[in-house]
Amino acid sequence: MALDSQLLEILACPDTHHTPLTYDAAVQTLACSECSRVFEVRDGIPVLLLDEARGGPGKDN
């Protein structure tokens, strides 16, 4: 399921002062180029919770 292009324009990393997110439709994820966190998109809904993100500061995954 693809995300709406208007939604993608306003989505940004929920951490302070971070960049807009890059959408990877093939694996259904959104990535922040500033902190390297990767957020899942589940059933067409972006899960922008820092605790559920992969990667980022202090994380090995």
C-alpha positions in Angstrom: 0.0 0.0 0.0 1.5 3.3 -1.1 1.5 6.4 1.1 -0.3 9.6 0.0 2.1 12.0 -1.6 0.7 14.9 0.4 1.3 13.0 3.6 4.9 12.3 2.6 5.5 16.0 2.1 4.7 16.8 5.7 6.1 13.8 7.5 9.4 14.4 9.4 11.4 12.5 12.0 9.8 13.0 15.5 13.1 13.7 17.1 14.1 17.3 17.7 15.5 19.2 14.6 15.4 16.2 12.3 14.8 16.1 8.6 11.9 15.0 6.4 11.6 11.3 6.0 12.5 9.3 2.9 9.9 6.6 1.9 11.0 3.2 0.7 7.9 1.7 -0.8 9.6 -1.7 -1.4 10.1 -2.4 2.3 7.4 -0.1 3.6 9.7 2.1 5.7 10.5 5.8 6.3 14.1 6.8 7.1 15.6 9.9 8.6 18.9 11.0 7.0 19.9 13.0 10.1 19.8 10.2 12.8 19.5 7.1 10.6 16.3 5.9 12.3 14.0 3.7 10.2 10.3 3.8 10.9 7.9 1.0 9.8 4.7 1.6 7.8 2.1 -0.8 9.0 -1.1 -1.3 7.0 -0.4 2.1 5.4 0.1 3.9 8.7 3.5 5.4 9.5 4.6 4.3 13.0 6.6 7.4 14.1 7.4 6.3 17.6 11.1 6.7 18.6 10.9 3.6 20.8 9.9 1.4 17.9 12.3 2.8 15.3 15.3 0.7 14.1 18.7 2.2 14.1 19.5 5.7 15.3 21.7 6.9 18.2 22.7 4.2 20.7 20.9 1.3 18.8 22.6 -1.6 17.1 19.7 -2.8 15.0 
